[in-house]
């Protein structure tokens, strides 16, 4: 985690934030009450347009109501998956607004490290029958640990360390127009795990209003929008990206090393980056002959694995990491055959490949689960 960054005065005078035409921010009584008490305001910034506009609008609103509490920008750095311009964009925004920029990072490594470690863990868990089927390494729209672990957790920890038990208003640039899921978001809500009050001040802004607010200050949005042709800016290759954005990202030379590293993980794991969409298919000309062939082999292995694992019934699967009951002999024989097939495909060193071994492992896990439940 870095400390406060040095703030420099702009060489060219920019329009005053207070005079920039923009829509009003969305407010909420619980936010208004905390602001009247001059609660600290931490504005999350990624380098993307929405967080940039949210920061501009929030600062103008705070100035207008006479807020005198601490204010800062917070950027969760995801490492090599981020655009080269993302952190500089946050730094420029901090300088323009005259605020401190706090940069936080996950101590155990960046997002690419997390995906690779997740695959190693998946292999270990499979070999020890701690999971019935192989677990994908990538985050997904329904399992966004890339956000929860890499951003939310580290930001909350940093704010708690700085402000203790004081309620902190956490500003995000989430907008309802972004997706059907976000269309249902509230203007504000309190966190269950920390003294945070999340505020979404531009929830009802349009994309056009976001860009207009940025342009009106004399600043520029992240170059990935207008120079690279991206419709959204987060990671270079995001689990939420459409095919056009993946292609635009792959066209940038700065993305090629990351692209090859991610495709290598697709090849090792046999899991496509976006479910049925292989990142390696987006820009095959960047891969090189060896990686291209590995991708062909990985797709064949993935198809074979899916066919083999399709034999496993829902009743045989674990729930929240634990078996719910002992298997029948027939089920144990089936699981032994499945595990043998997957193990041969990947060259694993799996244990518990016979009926009696599987029965023993299930009994061991069920006993461990019951012991754990008794303690809690």
C-alpha positions as a Markdown table, in Angstrom:
| # | Residue | x | y | z |
|---|---|---|---|---|
| 1 | Unk | 0.0 | 0.0 | 0.0 |
| 2 | Unk | 1.3 | 3.4 | -0.9 |
| 3 | Unk | 1.1 | 6.5 | 1.2 |
| 4 | Unk | -0.3 | 9.9 | 0.2 |
| 5 | Unk | 0.9 | 11.1 | -3.2 |
| 6 | Unk | 2.5 | 14.5 | -3.9 |
| 7 | Unk | 0.0 | 16.9 | -5.3 |
| 8 | Unk | 1.2 | 19.3 | -8.0 |
| 9 | Unk | -0.6 | 22.4 | -9.3 |
| 10 | Unk | -1.7 | 22.2 | -12.9 |
| 11 | Unk | 0.4 | 24.2 | -15.3 |
| 12 | Unk | -2.7 | 25.4 | -17.2 |
| 13 | Unk | -5.7 | 26.8 | -15.4 |
| 14 | Unk | -8.7 | 24.4 | -15.8 |
| 15 | Unk | -12.4 | 25.3 | -15.4 |
| 16 | Unk | -13.5 | 25.5 | -11.8 |
| 17 | Unk | -15.4 | 22.4 | -10.8 |
| 18 | Unk | -18.2 | 24.5 | -9.3 |
| 19 | Unk | -19.0 | 26.1 | -12.7 |
| 20 | Unk | -19.0 | 22.9 | -14.9 |
| 21 | Unk | -22.5 | 22.2 | -16.2 |
| 22 | Unk | -23.6 | 18.7 | -15.1 |
| 23 | Unk | -26.7 | 16.9 | -13.8 |
| 24 | Unk | -27.3 | 16.9 | -10.0 |
| 25 | Unk | -26.0 | 14.1 | -7.9 |
| 26 | Unk | -28.4 | 11.5 | -6.5 |
| 27 | Unk | -28.7 | 11.9 | -2.7 |
| 28 | Unk | -30.1 | 9.9 | 0.1 |
| 29 | Unk | -31.2 | 10.9 | 3.7 |
| 30 | Unk | -28.6 | 8.7 | 5.3 |
| 31 | Unk | -25.8 | 10.1 | 3.1 |
| 32 | Unk | -27.0 | 13.7 | 3.8 |
| 33 | Unk | -27.0 | 13.1 | 7.5 |
| 34 | Unk | -23.4 | 11.8 | 7.5 |
| 35 | Unk | -22.2 | 14.6 | 5.3 |
| 36 | Unk | -23.7 | 17.2 | 7.7 |
| 37 | Unk | -21.6 | 15.6 | 10.3 |
| 38 | Unk | -18.6 | 16.0 | 8.0 |
| 39 | Unk | -18.0 | 12.2 | 7.7 |
| 40 | Unk | -14.8 | 11.2 | 5.7 |
| 41 | Unk | -15.5 | 10.7 | 2.0 |
| 42 | Unk | -13.4 | 8.1 | 0.1 |
| 43 | Unk | -14.0 | 8.1 | -3.7 |
| 44 | Unk | -13.1 | 4.9 | -5.4 |
| 45 | Unk | -11.4 | 5.5 | -8.8 |
| 46 | Unk | -10.3 | 3.0 | -11.4 |
| 47 | Unk | -9.2 | 5.3 | -14.2 |
| 48 | Unk | -12.5 | 4.7 | -16.0 |
| 49 | Unk | -15.0 | 7.3 | -17.0 |
| 50 | Unk | -17.7 | 6.6 | -14.4 |
| 51 | Unk | -15.4 | 6.8 | -11.4 |
| 52 | Unk | -13.8 | 9.9 | -12.9 |
| 53 | Unk | -17.2 | 11.6 | -13.3 |
| 54 | Unk | -18.4 | 10.5 | -9.9 |
| 55 | Unk | -15.3 | 12.0 | -8.3 |
| 56 | Unk | -15.9 | 15.3 | -10.2 |
| 57 | Unk | -19.6 | 15.4 | -9.2 |
| 58 | Unk | -19.0 | 14.4 | -5.6 |
| 59 | Unk | -16.3 | 17.1 | -5.0 |
| 60 | Unk | -18.6 | 19.8 | -6.5 |
| 61 | Unk | -21.5 | 18.6 | -4.3 |
| 62 | Unk | -19.3 | 18.5 | -1.1 |
| 63 | Unk | -18.0 | 22.0 | -1.8 |
| 64 | Unk | -21.6 | 23.3 | -2.4 |
| 65 | Unk | -22.9 | 22.0 | 1.0 |
| 66 | Unk | -19.9 | 23.1 | 2.9 |
| 67 | Unk | -18.5 | 19.7 | 3.8 |
| 68 | Unk | -15.4 | 20.0 | 5.9 |
| 69 | Unk | -14.5 | 16.3 | 6.5 |
| 70 | Unk | -11.6 | 14.4 | 5.1 |
| 71 | Unk | -11.7 | 13.6 | 1.4 |
| 72 | Unk | -9.5 | 11.3 | -0.7 |
| 73 | Unk | -9.4 | 9.2 | -3.8 |
| 74 | Unk | -8.8 | 5.4 | -3.5 |
| 75 | Unk | -7.4 | 3.2 | -6.3 |
| 76 | Unk | -7.2 | -0.5 | -6.0 |
| 77 | Unk | -4.3 | -1.5 | -8.2 |
| 78 | Unk | -4.9 | -4.9 | -9.9 |
| 79 | Unk | -1.4 | -5.2 | -11.3 |
| 80 | Unk | -0.5 | -6.4 | -14.8 |
| 81 | Unk | -4.1 | -6.8 | -15.9 |
| 82 | Unk | -4.6 | -3.0 | -15.8 |
| 83 | Unk | -4.0 | -0.6 | -18.6 |
| 84 | Unk | -0.8 | 1.4 | -18.4 |
| 85 | Unk | -2.8 | 4.6 | -18.3 |
| 86 | Unk | -5.1 | 3.7 | -15.5 |
| 87 | Unk | -3.0 | 4.7 | -12.5 |
| 88 | Unk | -1.8 | 7.9 | -14.3 |
| 89 | Unk | -5.4 | 8.8 | -15.0 |
| 90 | Unk | -6.1 | 8.5 | -11.3 |
| 91 | Unk | -3.1 | 10.6 | -10.5 |
| 92 | Unk | -4.2 | 13.3 | -12.9 |
| 93 | Unk | -7.7 | 13.3 | -11.4 |
| 94 | Unk | -6.3 | 13.6 | -7.9 |
| 95 | Unk | -4.1 | 16.5 | -9.0 |
| 96 | Unk | -7.0 | 18.2 | -10.7 |
| 97 | Unk | -9.3 | 17.9 | -7.7 |
| 98 | Unk | -6.6 | 18.7 | -5.2 |
| 99 | Unk | -7.1 | 15.4 | -3.3 |
| 100 | Unk | -4.8 | 12.7 | -1.9 |
| 101 | Unk | -4.7 | 9.5 | -3.9 |
| 102 | Unk | -4.4 | 6.4 | -1.8 |
| 103 | Unk | -3.3 | 3.4 | -3.8 |
| 104 | Unk | -3.9 | -0.1 | -2.3 |
| 105 | Unk | -2.9 | -3.5 | -3.5 |
| 106 | Unk | -3.6 | -7.1 | -2.4 |
| 107 | Unk | -0.6 | -8.3 | -0.4 |
| 108 | Unk | -0.7 | -11.8 | -1.8 |
| 109 | Unk | -0.3 | -10.7 | -5.5 |
| 110 | Unk | -2.2 | -9.2 | -8.3 |
| 111 | Unk | -5.3 | -10.5 | -10.2 |
| 112 | Unk | -3.2 | -12.5 | -12.6 |
| 113 | Unk | -1.4 | -14.1 | -9.7 |
| 114 | Unk | -4.8 | -14.9 | -8.1 |
| 115 | Unk | -6.1 | -16.6 | -11.3 |
| 116 | Unk | -3.0 | -18.7 | -11.5 |
| 117 | Unk | -3.0 | -19.6 | -7.8 |
| 118 | Unk | -6.7 | -20.6 | -8.1 |
| 119 | Unk | -5.8 | -23.1 | -10.8 |
| 120 | Unk | -3.1 | -24.6 | -8.7 |
| 121 | Unk | -5.5 | -24.8 | -5.8 |
| 122 | Unk | -8.1 | -26.4 | -8.0 |
| 123 | Unk | -5.6 | -29.1 | -9.0 |
| 124 | Unk | -4.6 | -29.8 | -5.4 |
| 125 | Unk | -8.2 | -30.0 | -4.3 |
| 126 | Unk | -9.1 | -32.3 | -7.2 |
| 127 | Unk | -6.2 | -34.7 | -6.5 |
| 128 | Unk | -7.2 | -35.0 | -2.9 |
| 129 | Unk | -11.0 | -35.3 | -3.7 |
| 130 | Unk | -11.7 | -32.1 | -1.9 |
| 131 | Unk | -13.9 | -31.3 | -4.9 |
| 132 | Unk | -15.7 | -33.7 | -7.2 |
| 133 | Unk | -15.2 | -31.8 | -10.4 |
| 134 | Unk | -12.4 | -29.4 | -11.5 |
| 135 | Unk | -13.1 | -25.8 | -10.5 |
| 136 | Unk | -12.4 | -23.1 | -13.2 |
| 137 | Unk | -9.6 | -20.7 | -12.4 |
| 138 | Unk | -11.3 | -17.5 | -13.7 |
| 139 | Unk | -13.6 | -15.2 | -11.9 |
| 140 | Unk | -17.1 | -15.0 | -13.5 |
| 141 | Unk | -20.0 | -12.6 | -13.5 |
| 142 | Unk | -21.6 | -14.5 | -10.7 |
| 143 | Unk | -18.4 | -15.0 | -8.8 |
| 144 | Unk | -16.5 | -11.8 | -9.0 |
| 145 | Unk | -13.7 | -12.3 | -6.6 |
| 146 | Unk | -11.7 | -10.0 | -8.8 |
| 147 | Unk | -13.9 | -7.3 | -7.3 |
| 148 | Unk | -14.5 | -8.6 | -3.8 |
| 149 | Unk | -11.0 | -9.7 | -3.0 |
| 150 | Unk | -8.9 | -7.4 | -5.1 |
| 151 | Unk | -10.9 | -4.2 | -4.6 |
| 152 | Unk | -13.5 | -4.2 | -1.9 |
| 153 | Unk | -11.6 | -6.1 | 0.8 |
| 154 | Unk | -8.3 | -4.2 | 0.4 |
| 155 | Unk | -10.1 | -0.8 | 0.2 |
| 156 | Unk | -12.2 | -1.6 | 3.3 |
| 157 | Unk | -9.1 | -2.7 | 5.2 |
| 158 | Unk | -7.2 | 0.5 | 4.3 |
| 159 | Unk | -10.1 | 2.8 | 5.3 |
| 160 | Unk | -10.6 | 1.0 | 8.5 |
| 161 | Unk | -6.9 | 1.3 | 9.3 |
| 162 | Unk | -7.0 | 5.0 | 8.6 |
| 163 | Unk | -10.4 | 6.0 | 10.1 |
| 164 | Unk | -11.0 | 3.3 | 12.7 |
| 165 | Unk | -14.7 | 2.9 | 13.6 |
| 166 | Unk | -15.7 | 6.2 | 12.1 |
| 167 | Unk | -18.3 | 5.9 | 9.4 |
| 168 | Unk | -16.8 | 6.5 | 6.0 |
| 169 | Unk | -18.8 | 7.4 | 2.9 |
| 170 | Unk | -17.5 | 5.2 | 0.1 |
| 171 | Unk | -18.3 | 6.7 | -3.3 |
| 172 | Unk | -18.6 | 4.6 | -6.4 |
| 173 | Unk | -19.3 | 5.4 | -10.1 |
| 174 | Unk | -21.9 | 2.6 | -10.5 |
| 175 | Unk | -24.7 | 3.7 | -12.9 |
| 176 | Unk | -28.1 | 2.0 | -13.4 |
| 177 | Unk | -27.8 | 2.2 | -17.2 |
| 178 | Unk | -24.7 | 0.0 | -17.3 |
| 179 | Unk | -26.6 | -3.4 | -16.9 |
| 180 | Unk | -29.8 | -5.0 | -15.9 |
| 181 | Unk | -28.2 | -6.0 | -12.6 |
| 182 | Unk | -27.1 | -2.5 | -11.8 |
| 183 | Unk | -30.5 | -1.0 | -12.8 |
| 184 | Unk | -31.7 | -2.2 | -9.5 |
| 185 | Unk | -29.0 | -0.6 | -7.4 |
| 186 | Unk | -29.9 | 1.7 | -4.6 |
| 187 | Unk | -28.5 | 5.2 | -4.1 |
| 188 | Unk | -26.9 | 4.3 | -0.8 |
| 189 | Unk | -26.6 | 1.3 | 1.5 |
| 190 | Unk | -24.6 | 0.5 | 4.6 |
| 191 | Unk | -22.0 | -2.3 | 4.7 |
| 192 | Unk | -22.6 | -5.2 | 7.0 |
| 193 | Unk | -18.9 | -5.9 | 7.5 |
| 194 | Unk | -17.4 | -2.4 | 8.0 |
| 195 | Unk | -18.5 | 1.1 | 9.1 |
| 196 | Unk | -18.9 | 2.1 | 5.4 |
| 197 | Unk | -21.8 | 3.8 | 3.7 |
| 198 | Unk | -21.7 | 3.2 | 0.0 |
| 199 | Unk | -23.0 | 6.1 | -2.1 |
| 200 | Unk | -23.7 | 6.1 | -5.8 |
| 201 | Unk | -24.1 | 9.8 | -6.7 |
| 202 | Unk | -24.3 | 9.3 | -10.5 |
| 203 | Unk | -26.5 | 6.3 | -10.5 |
| 204 | Unk | -29.0 | 8.0 | -12.9 |
| 205 | Unk | -26.5 | 9.7 | -15.3 |
| 206 | Unk | -26.3 | 8.7 | -18.9 |
| 207 | Unk | -23.0 | 7.9 | -20.7 |
| 208 | Unk | -23.2 | 11.2 | -22.6 |
| 209 | Unk | -23.6 | 13.1 | -19.3 |
| 210 | Unk | -20.5 | 11.3 | -17.9 |
| 211 | Unk | -18.3 | 12.2 | -20.8 |
| 212 | Unk | -19.6 | 15.8 | -20.8 |
| 213 | Unk | -18.8 | 16.2 | -17.2 |
| 214 | Unk | -15.2 | 15.1 | -17.7 |
| 215 | Unk | -14.7 | 17.2 | -20.9 |
| 216 | Unk | -16.2 | 20.2 | -19.2 |
| 217 | Unk | -13.4 | 20.2 | -16.6 |
| 218 | Unk | -10.8 | 20.4 | -19.2 |
| 219 | Unk | -9.7 | 16.8 | -18.4 |
| 220 | Unk | -9.6 | 13.8 | -20.8 |
| 221 | Unk | -11.2 | 10.4 | -20.2 |
| 222 | Unk | -9.0 | 7.3 | -20.2 |
| 223 | Unk | -7.4 | 7.0 | -23.7 |
| 224 | Unk | -8.8 | 3.5 | -24.0 |
| 225 | Unk | -12.2 | 4.9 | -24.8 |
| 226 | Unk | -11.4 | 7.3 | -27.7 |
| 227 | Unk | -7.9 | 6.1 | -28.8 |
| 228 | Unk | -8.4 | 2.3 | -28.4 |
| 229 | Unk | -12.1 | 2.1 | -29.1 |
| 230 | Unk | -13.1 | 0.5 | -25.8 |
| 231 | Unk | -16.7 | 0.8 | -24.6 |
| 232 | Unk | -15.7 | 0.2 | -21.0 |
| 233 | Unk | -12.4 | 0.4 | -19.1 |
| 234 | Unk | -11.5 | -1.9 | -16.3 |
| 235 | Unk | -8.9 | -4.6 | -16.8 |
| 236 | Unk | -7.5 | -4.9 | -20.3 |
| 237 | Unk | -9.3 | -8.2 | -20.7 |
| 238 | Unk | -12.3 | -8.3 | -18.4 |
| 239 | Unk | -14.7 | -11.2 | -17.7 |
| 240 | Unk | -17.5 | -8.7 | -18.5 |
| 241 | Unk | -16.0 | -7.5 | -21.9 |
| 242 | Unk | -17.9 | -8.0 | -25.1 |
| 243 | Unk | -16.1 | -9.4 | -28.2 |
| 244 | Unk | -15.5 | -5.9 | -29.6 |
| 245 | Unk | -13.8 | -4.8 | -26.5 |
| 246 | Unk | -11.7 | -7.9 | -26.3 |
| 247 | Unk | -10.6 | -7.3 | -29.9 |
| 248 | Unk | -9.8 | -3.7 | -29.2 |
| 249 | Unk | -7.7 | -4.6 | -26.2 |
| 250 | Unk | -5.8 | -7.3 | -28.1 |
| 251 | Unk | -5.0 | -4.8 | -30.8 |
| 252 | Unk | -2.9 | -2.8 | -28.4 |
| 253 | Unk | 0.8 | -3.8 | -28.2 |
| 254 | Unk | 0.9 | -3.2 | -24.4 |
| 255 | Unk | -1.7 | -6.0 | -24.0 |
| 256 | Unk | 0.2 | -8.7 | -25.9 |
| 257 | Unk | 2.3 | -10.1 | -23.0 |
| 258 | Unk | -0.7 | -10.3 | -20.8 |
| 259 | Unk | -2.8 | -11.9 | -23.5 |
| 260 | Unk | -0.2 | -14.7 | -24.0 |
| 261 | Unk | 0.0 | -15.3 | -20.2 |
| 262 | Unk | -3.8 | -15.5 | -19.9 |
| 263 | Unk | -4.0 | -17.8 | -22.9 |
| 264 | Unk | -1.3 | -20.0 | -21.4 |
| 265 | Unk | -3.6 | -20.4 | -18.3 |
| 266 | Unk | -6.5 | -21.3 | -20.6 |
| 267 | Unk | -4.2 | -24.0 | -22.1 |
| 268 | Unk | -3.0 | -25.3 | -18.7 |
| 269 | Unk | -6.5 | -25.4 | -17.1 |
| 270 | Unk | -8.7 | -26.2 | -20.1 |
| 271 | Unk | -11.1 | -23.5 | -19.1 |
| 272 | Unk | -12.0 | -20.7 | -21.5 |
| 273 | Unk | -11.7 | -17.2 | -20.1 |
| 274 | Unk | -15.4 | -16.3 | -20.6 |
| 275 | Unk | -17.2 | -19.6 | -20.2 |
| 276 | Unk | -17.6 | -20.7 | -23.8 |
| 277 | Unk | -15.4 | -17.9 | -25.3 |
| 278 | Unk | -11.7 | -18.6 | -25.5 |
| 279 | Unk | -9.5 | -15.5 | -25.2 |
| 280 | Unk | -7.0 | -17.3 | -27.4 |
| 281 | Unk | -9.4 | -17.0 | -30.3 |
| 282 | Unk | -9.6 | -13.2 | -30.1 |
| 283 | Unk | -6.2 | -12.5 | -31.6 |
| 284 | Unk | -4.5 | -15.8 | -32.6 |
| 285 | Unk | -1.8 | -13.9 | -34.6 |
| 286 | Unk | -0.4 | -12.7 | -31.3 |
| 287 | Unk | 0.1 | -16.2 | -29.8 |
| 288 | Unk | 2.8 | -17.8 | -31.8 |
| 289 | Unk | 2.8 | -21.3 | -33.2 |
| 290 | Unk | 3.5 | -23.2 | -30.0 |
| 291 | Unk | 0.8 | -21.4 | -28.0 |
| 292 | Unk | -1.6 | -21.8 | -30.8 |
| 293 | Unk | -1.1 | -25.6 | -30.8 |
| 294 | Unk | -1.4 | -25.7 | -27.0 |
| 295 | Unk | -4.8 | -24.0 | -27.4 |
| 296 | Unk | -6.0 | -26.5 | -29.9 |
| 297 | Unk | -5.0 | -29.3 | -27.5 |
| 298 | Unk | -6.6 | -27.5 | -24.5 |
| 299 | Unk | -10.0 | -27.3 | -26.4 |
| 300 | Unk | -9.9 | -31.0 | -27.1 |
| 301 | Unk | -9.0 | -31.7 | -23.5 |
| 302 | Unk | -11.8 | -29.4 | -22.3 |
| 303 | Unk | -14.4 | -31.2 | -24.5 |
| 304 | Unk | -13.3 | -34.6 | -23.2 |
| 305 | Unk | -13.3 | -33.4 | -19.6 |
| 306 | Unk | -16.9 | -32.0 | -20.0 |
| 307 | Unk | -18.0 | -35.3 | -21.5 |
| 308 | Unk | -16.5 | -37.3 | -18.7 |
| 309 | Unk | -17.7 | -35.1 | -15.8 |
| 310 | Unk | -21.2 | -34.9 | -17.3 |
| 311 | Unk | -21.7 | -38.4 | -15.8 |
| 312 | Unk | -21.6 | -37.1 | -12.3 |
| 313 | Unk | -25.0 | -36.5 | -10.8 |
| 314 | Unk | -26.0 | -33.5 | -8.7 |
| 315 | Unk | -26.5 | -35.7 | -5.7 |
| 316 | Unk | -22.8 | -36.7 | -5.8 |
| 317 | Unk | -21.5 | -33.2 | -5.7 |
| 318 | Unk | -20.4 | -31.3 | -2.6 |
| 319 | Unk | -22.5 | -28.5 | -1.2 |
| 320 | Unk | -20.4 | -25.5 | 0.1 |
| 321 | Unk | -17.3 | -27.7 | -0.1 |
| 322 | Unk | -18.7 | -30.8 | 1.7 |
| 323 | Unk | -20.4 | -34.0 | 0.7 |
| 324 | Unk | -24.0 | -34.3 | 1.9 |
| 325 | Unk | -24.1 | -38.1 | 2.2 |
| 326 | Unk | -22.2 | -41.3 | 1.5 |
| 327 | Unk | -22.3 | -42.6 | -2.0 |
| 328 | Unk | -23.7 | -45.9 | -3.1 |
| 329 | Unk | -21.3 | -48.5 | -4.4 |
| 330 | Unk | -22.6 | -47.7 | -7.9 |
| 331 | Unk | -22.0 | -44.0 | -7.5 |
| 332 | Unk | -18.5 | -44.6 | -6.0 |
| 333 | Unk | -17.6 | -46.8 | -9.0 |
| 334 | Unk | -18.8 | -44.1 | -11.4 |
| 335 | Unk | -16.9 | -41.4 | -9.6 |
| 336 | Unk | -13.8 | -43.6 | -9.6 |
| 337 | Unk | -14.1 | -43.9 | -13.4 |
| 338 | Unk | -14.6 | -40.2 | -13.8 |
| 339 | Unk | -11.7 | -39.3 | -11.7 |
| 340 | Unk | -9.5 | -41.8 | -13.5 |
| 341 | Unk | -10.5 | -40.3 | -16.9 |
| 342 | Unk | -9.8 | -36.7 | -15.8 |
| 343 | Unk | -6.6 | -37.7 | -14.1 |
| 344 | Unk | -5.3 | -39.3 | -17.3 |
| 345 | Unk | -6.4 | -36.3 | -19.4 |
| 346 | Unk | -4.4 | -33.9 | -17.3 |
| 347 | Unk | -1.6 | -36.1 | -16.0 |
| 348 | Unk | -2.6 | -35.5 | -12.4 |
| 349 | Unk | -1.3 | -37.5 | -9.4 |
| 350 | Unk | -4.8 | -38.1 | -8.0 |
| 351 | Unk | -5.6 | -40.2 | -5.0 |
| 352 | Unk | -8.9 | -42.0 | -4.2 |
| 353 | Unk | -9.4 | -43.7 | -7.6 |
| 354 | Unk | -11.2 | -46.8 | -6.3 |
| 355 | Unk | -14.5 | -47.6 | -4.7 |
| 356 | Unk | -13.2 | -48.2 | -1.2 |
| 357 | Unk | -10.9 | -45.3 | -1.3 |
| 358 | Unk | -13.8 | -43.0 | -2.3 |
| 359 | Unk | -16.0 | -44.3 | 0.4 |
| 360 | Unk | -13.3 | -43.7 | 3.0 |
| 361 | Unk | -12.7 | -40.2 | 1.8 |
| 362 | Unk | -16.4 | -39.3 | 1.9 |
| 363 | Unk | -16.7 | -40.7 | 5.4 |
| 364 | Unk | -13.6 | -38.6 | 6.4 |
| 365 | Unk | -15.1 | -35.4 | 5.0 |
| 366 | Unk | -18.5 | -36.0 | 6.5 |
| 367 | Unk | -17.0 | -36.5 | 9.9 |
| 368 | Unk | -14.9 | -33.3 | 9.5 |
| 369 | Unk | -18.0 | -31.4 | 8.5 |
| 370 | Unk | -20.0 | -32.6 | 11.4 |
| 371 | Unk | -17.2 | -31.8 | 13.8 |
| 372 | Unk | -17.0 | -28.3 | 12.4 |
| 373 | Unk | -20.7 | -27.8 | 12.6 |
| 374 | Unk | -20.7 | -28.9 | 16.2 |
| 375 | Unk | -18.1 | -26.4 | 17.1 |
| 376 | Unk | -20.0 | -23.5 | 15.5 |
